[in-house]
């Protein structure tokens, strides 16, 4: 978990599973061979993607494009 400028928060987690177990996202994006599932609600955004048997998660109260950009940058 991180706290940045203006007290914006970002939490990153990973767990064993598949994104097929998740409900329909608000948005899907594809980049560099990964599919990113974006879930948004007022003031909170989550981006999830699969790396093999691991699901990576970033959740933040930053504007939506910030955690999406970080996820795109960190996907391996």
C-alpha positions as CSV (number, residue, x, y, z in Angstrom):
1,X,0.0,0.0,0.0
2,X,1.2,3.5,-0.8
3,X,0.2,7.0,0.1
4,X,1.2,9.7,-2.4
5,X,0.8,13.4,-3.0
6,X,-2.5,14.8,-1.8
7,X,-3.0,11.7,0.4
8,X,-3.9,9.6,-2.7
9,X,-3.8,5.9,-1.9
10,X,-2.8,2.9,-4.0
11,X,-2.9,-0.7,-2.9
12,X,-1.4,-3.6,-4.9
13,X,-2.1,-7.2,-4.3
14,X,-1.8,-10.5,-6.1
15,X,-3.7,-13.8,-5.6
16,X,-3.9,-17.2,-7.2
17,X,-7.0,-17.4,-9.4
18,X,-8.4,-16.3,-12.8
19,X,-10.1,-13.2,-14.0
20,X,-12.8,-15.4,-15.5
21,X,-14.1,-15.7,-11.9
22,X,-14.8,-11.9,-11.7
23,X,-18.0,-10.0,-12.5
24,X,-18.3,-8.0,-15.7
25,X,-16.0,-4.9,-15.4
26,X,-16.9,-1.3,-16.1
27,X,-14.3,-1.3,-18.9
28,X,-11.8,-3.6,-20.6
29,X,-8.5,-2.5,-22.1
30,X,-5.9,-4.6,-24.0
31,X,-2.2,-3.8,-24.2
32,X,1.0,-5.7,-24.6
33,X,-0.8,-9.1,-24.7
34,X,-2.7,-8.4,-21.4
35,X,-6.4,-7.8,-20.9
36,X,-7.0,-5.3,-18.1
37,X,-10.4,-5.2,-16.3
38,X,-11.3,-1.9,-14.8
39,X,-13.9,-1.5,-12.1
40,X,-14.9,2.0,-11.2
41,X,-17.2,3.5,-8.5
42,X,-17.3,7.1,-7.3
43,X,-13.8,7.9,-5.9
44,X,-12.4,4.4,-6.3
45,X,-10.9,2.5,-9.2
46,X,-9.6,-1.1,-9.4
47,X,-7.6,-2.6,-12.3
48,X,-7.1,-6.3,-12.5
49,X,-5.2,-8.5,-14.9
50,X,-3.9,-12.0,-15.1
51,X,-0.3,-13.2,-15.2
52,X,-0.5,-16.9,-15.6
53,X,-2.3,-18.3,-12.5
54,X,-1.9,-15.1,-10.6
55,X,-4.3,-12.2,-10.7
56,X,-2.8,-8.8,-10.1
57,X,-4.9,-6.0,-8.5
58,X,-4.3,-2.2,-8.2
59,X,-6.9,-0.2,-6.3
60,X,-6.7,3.5,-5.8
61,X,-8.6,6.7,-5.1
62,X,-6.6,8.5,-7.8
63,X,-8.3,9.6,-11.0
64,X,-9.0,6.4,-13.1
65,X,-6.3,7.0,-15.7
66,X,-3.5,6.9,-13.0
67,X,-4.0,3.3,-11.8
68,X,-4.7,2.2,-15.3
69,X,-1.4,3.6,-16.5
70,X,0.4,2.1,-13.6
71,X,-1.1,-1.3,-14.3
72,X,-0.2,-1.1,-18.0
73,X,3.4,-0.2,-17.0
74,X,3.8,-3.0,-14.5
75,X,2.2,-5.9,-16.2
76,X,4.9,-8.5,-17.0
